[in-house]
Structures are given as structure tokens and as C-alpha cells.
Amino acid sequence: MSTPTPSLEVRLRRLAERLGTRHRTPIETWYDSERSSWTLRWYDGPPAAAIRSELDREGTAATPVLVRRDLTTRALALAALRETRAGAMRRRVGSWGQRYHLEQVIGDQPHPERAADPREQAMLERLLTEATTGDGPWAVPDESRAFDLIARDGIAWLLPDCRLAAPGEPVGLALDPLEFLTARYAQDVHRTAWETALTTMPLRAAITAARSDPAPGPDAARAALALLPTLRDQLTVELDTVQAALTRAAATAG
């Protein structure tokens, strides 16, 4: 076994600190005495290829320096949420198979732990809370439990607020009109699509469901009313298309 050269150790620690500041990710140095090699290690943050490239530019080629990025449960849970919504989550291969799939998906993504918007952030936090096991300082999210919860219950239950967004309120935490009607009225395949991937039901079917409800309530009525102009535009386009096609057919027949 060998001991690291003090000057090299100082240089690499400073380099790790500089890279960590640049990427806003703590990066630590680790020395393997058996292999006489250094490793820069961090969680989530930049992909390994990015740090490798920067190391090469720093001129560390003469010294064996490895790079290693580990993924946190937060990053993997967020990837599971996104893959489920995209219909690409592999549910029947066990937690290790799921983890391998997710690692491949986000392997080259920078900062896979960062949510894209407030809604996704809220959904992720709820998933991590529900997946947490243990008490006190040992209370930590369990990635296998997070995978199981999504596989069993989908992701619609993670929505932070199932109310209809107020007029002028940014859509995100609350539901937009079509989402609200879908959450209330979707059945069969549309219910499954909503619960597993937040896929909304067809516009016409959603408005019809609200119209057929003997007691839709103010929010459902407001949601349907908000969608009527869009439905009217769709029907106008359809009717114009039909009229043009029939007009051409009539002219040909004559």
C-alpha cells in the first residue's frame, strides 16, 4: 500500500472544491491505497462525463483520477415519477431491475434530483414522505418502497391539490379545467390513464360528463364552461373539413 503525496492531495482537494462550486454540488476526494489512485465522488449533480472532461482539461492525466457519481433516492424517485408518466416505467422487474432502468435513463442527465416545476416538486416531496421508513435520525426514504407505491397506485394521488385553479391562478399546484373534469369523471381506461400518467380524457367526453351530471357543482360547471370555446373551435374545424370534403365529392359527381 502507498500513501498519497501531500502536494497532490492538496491540489486535488482544491480542484474538487472548485468543481463543486462551479456545479453547485459538493465533490469529495477519496484515495484508494491498494490501487494508488484518486477518485472524485459526488451525489447527483453533473454527469460523470462532464467532470471527466474538466479533469482532462486541468491536466491530471499523469495522475490516475477516477470519477464517480452516485444517485440519491430523490433522483431515482423523481426519475420513476417521470418514467411512469411517460408510460416507460418497468413495473414487473423488481426494485433492482427498476433501479437499473432508471440509472440508464438519467445516467447522462445533469442534476437529476431537480424537479422541473412546483407541481413536480410537490409530487416528489409527497412520494418521498410516503416512502420514508424508520424513526428519528433513521427516518429515510426507501427507494424500493417509492417504486412500489408508484407501481401500485400510480401518480395522480401525489398531486398536491385537486381543486380547480382559480381564474388567473398559474396552473401548476391546482388543476386546470380539463384535469379537474378528468379527475372527477374519468372512468375505465381514462381513469387508469389519469391515475397512472395524468393523461386527461378527451375534451368532448369531459364536457359531456359534466353536462350529464345531475349535480355537477360550481367548480365542475366552471371548468366545463372554460373549455367550451376550445370545443367549439374543434367542432368548427371538423365541420369545415366535412363540408369541404362533401363539396368536392358533389362537384366530382356532377
C-alpha positions in Angstrom: 0.0 0.0 0.0 1.1 3.5 -0.7 0.3 6.9 0.8 -0.8 9.9 -1.2 1.6 12.7 -2.0 0.6 15.7 0.2 1.1 18.2 -2.6 -1.1 16.1 -5.0 -3.7 15.7 -2.3 -3.9 19.4 -1.7 -4.1 20.1 -5.4 -7.0 17.6 -5.9 -8.9 18.8 -2.9 -8.7 22.3 -4.3 -9.8 21.1 -7.7 -12.7 19.2 -6.2 -13.8 22.3 -4.3 -13.5 24.4 -7.4 -15.5 22.0 -9.5 -18.1 21.6 -6.7 -18.6 25.4 -6.6 -18.9 25.6 -10.3 -21.6 22.8 -10.4 -23.2 23.7 -7.1 -22.6 20.1 -5.9 -20.3 19.0 -3.1 -17.5 16.9 -4.5 -15.1 14.9 -2.3 -11.8 13.2 -2.9 -11.1 9.7 -1.9 -7.7 7.8 -2.1 -7.5 4.1 -2.8 -4.2 3.0 -1.2 -4.5 -0.5 -2.8 -4.6 0.9 -6.3 -2.7 4.1 -5.6 -5.5 6.1 -7.3 -7.7 9.0 -6.5 -11.4 9.3 -7.1 -13.7 12.3 -7.1 -17.1 11.4 -5.8 -20.4 13.2 -5.5 -24.1 12.7 -5.5 -26.5 13.6 -8.3 -25.3 16.9 -9.8 -23.3 16.9 -13.0 -22.9 13.8 -15.1 -19.6 11.9 -14.7 -18.6 12.7 -18.3 -18.7 16.4 -17.6 -16.4 16.2 -14.6 -14.1 13.8 -16.6 -13.8 16.3 -19.3 -13.0 19.1 -16.9 -10.4 17.0 -15.2 -8.7 16.3 -18.5 -8.6 20.0 -19.3 -7.0 20.6 -15.8 -4.1 18.3 -16.9 -4.5 15.5 -14.4 -3.7 12.8 -17.0 -0.4 12.0 -15.3 -2.2 11.0 -12.1 -4.9 8.3 -12.1 -8.0 10.2 -11.1 -11.4 8.4 -11.4 -14.8 10.0 -11.2 -17.9 8.5 -9.6 -21.4 9.9 -9.4 -23.9 8.2 -7.1 -27.6 8.7 -7.4 -29.7 9.6 -4.4 -33.2 8.2 -3.7 -34.5 11.6 -4.5 -33.1 11.5 -8.0 -34.3 7.9 -8.6 -37.8 8.6 -7.2 -38.1 11.7 -9.5 -37.0 9.6 -12.5 -39.6 6.9 -11.5 -42.3 9.5 -11.4 -41.3 10.9 -14.8 -41.0 7.4 -16.4 -44.3 6.4 -15.1 -46.0 9.5 -16.5 -44.3 8.7 -19.9 -45.5 5.1 -19.7 -42.0 3.7 -19.7 -41.6 2.5 -16.1 -40.9 -1.2 -15.9 -43.1 -2.4 -13.1 -42.6 -6.1 -13.0 -38.9 -6.5 -12.9 -38.4 -5.9 -9.2 -36.7 -2.9 -7.5 -33.2 -3.8 -8.7 -34.4 -4.0 -12.3 -36.3 -0.7 -11.9 -33.2 0.9 -10.4 -31.1 -0.3 -13.3 -33.6 1.0 -15.8 -33.7 4.4 -14.1 -29.9 4.7 -13.8 -29.7 4.2 -17.6 -32.3 6.8 -18.2 -30.7 9.6 -16.1 -27.1 8.5 -16.3 -26.1 11.4 -18.6 -28.6 13.9 -17.2 -27.3 16.9 -15.1 -28.8 17.4 -11.7 -31.4 14.5 -11.9 -32.6 15.4 -8.4 -34.1 18.8 -9.5 -37.8 19.0 -10.2 -38.9 20.8 -13.3 -41.7 22.9 -11.7 -43.5 23.4 -8.4 -46.1 20.7 -9.2 -43.4 18.1 -9.8 -41.5 19.3 -6.7 -44.6 18.9 -4.6 -45.4 15.4 -6.0 -41.8 14.3 -5.4 -41.8 15.5 -1.8 -45.1 13.7 -1.1 -43.7 10.5 -2.6 -40.5 10.7 -0.5 -42.6 11.3 2.6 -44.8 8.3 1.9 -41.8 6.2 1.1 -39.9 7.1 4.3 -39.3 4.3 6.8 -37.7 4.4 10.3 -37.9 6.9 13.1 -35.9 9.9 14.2 -32.4 10.1 12.6 -33.1 6.8 10.9 -36.1 8.0 9.0 -35.1 8.0 5.4 -36.9 7.5 2.1 -36.7 3.9 0.8 -36.4 3.7 -3.0 -37.9 0.3 -3.3 -41.0 1.5 -1.4 -41.2 4.5 -3.6 -41.1 2.3 -6.7 -43.8 0.0 -5.2 -46.1 2.9 -4.3 -46.0 4.2 -7.9 -46.4 0.7 -9.3 -49.4 0.0 -7.1 -51.2 3.4 -7.0 -49.9 5.4 -10.0 -49.0 9.1 -9.6 -52.3 11.1 -9.5 -52.5 10.6 -5.8 -49.3 12.6 -5.5 -50.9 15.8 -6.8 -50.6 18.5 -4.2 -54.1 20.0 -4.7 -57.0 18.5 -6.6 -59.0 21.7 -6.6 -59.8 23.7 -9.7 -57.3 26.5 -10.3 -58.9 29.9 -9.8 -59.2 32.3 -12.7 -55.8 33.9 -13.3 -54.0 31.5 -11.0 -50.9 29.9 -12.6 -51.7 26.3 -13.4 -49.4 24.0 -11.5 -50.3 23.1 -8.0 -54.1 23.2 -8.7 -55.7 21.6 -11.6 -56.6 23.1 -15.0 -60.2 22.7 -16.2 -59.6 19.5 -18.2 -57.6 18.0 -15.5 -60.3 18.8 -12.9 -63.0 17.2 -15.0 -60.8 14.2 -15.7 -60.1 13.7 -12.0 -63.8 13.9 -11.3 -65.4 12.0 -14.2 -62.9 9.7 -15.9 -63.9 6.0 -16.0 -62.4 2.8 -17.2 -59.3 3.3 -19.4 -59.5 7.0 -19.0 -59.4 6.6 -15.2 -56.4 4.3 -15.5 -54.6 6.7 -17.8 -55.2 9.6 -15.4 -54.2 7.8 -12.3 -51.0 6.3 -13.8 -49.8 9.1 -16.1 -52.0 12.2 -15.6 -53.4 11.7 -19.1 -56.6 13.7 -19.5 -59.8 12.4 -21.0 -61.0 13.6 -24.4 -62.3 17.2 -24.3 -65.8 16.4 -25.6 -66.2 13.5 -23.2 -65.2 15.6 -20.3 -67.7 18.3 -21.1 -70.4 15.7 -21.8 -69.8 14.1 -18.4 -70.2 17.5 -16.6 -73.3 18.2 -18.6 -74.8 14.8 -17.8 -74.0 15.2 -14.1 -77.3 16.0 -12.3 -75.3 17.9 -9.7 -72.0 19.0 -11.1 -71.3 21.6 -8.6 -69.9 25.1 -9.2 -66.3 24.0 -9.9 -67.2 21.4 -12.5 -69.6 23.8 -14.2 -66.9 26.5 -14.3 -64.4 24.0 -15.7 -66.7 22.9 -18.4 -67.6 26.5 -19.3 -63.9 27.4 -19.6 -63.4 24.5 -22.1 -66.4 25.3 -24.2 -64.6 27.8 -26.5 -62.0 25.2 -27.3 -64.6 22.5 -28.0 -66.5 25.0 -30.2 -63.3 25.7 -32.2 -62.6 21.9 -32.6 -66.2 21.3 -33.9 -65.9 24.2 -36.3 -62.8 22.8 -37.8 -64.4 19.3 -38.0 -67.5 20.7 -39.7 -65.4 22.8 -42.1 -63.4 19.7 -43.0 -66.6 17.7 -43.6 -68.1 20.4 -45.7 -65.1 20.8 -47.9 -64.9 17.0 -48.5 -68.6 16.8 -49.3 -68.4 19.8 -51.6 -65.5 18.2 -53.5 -67.4 14.9 -53.8 -70.6 16.7 -55.0 -68.6 18.6 -57.7 -66.9 15.4 -58.9 -70.3 13.5 -59.1 -71.7 16.3 -61.2 
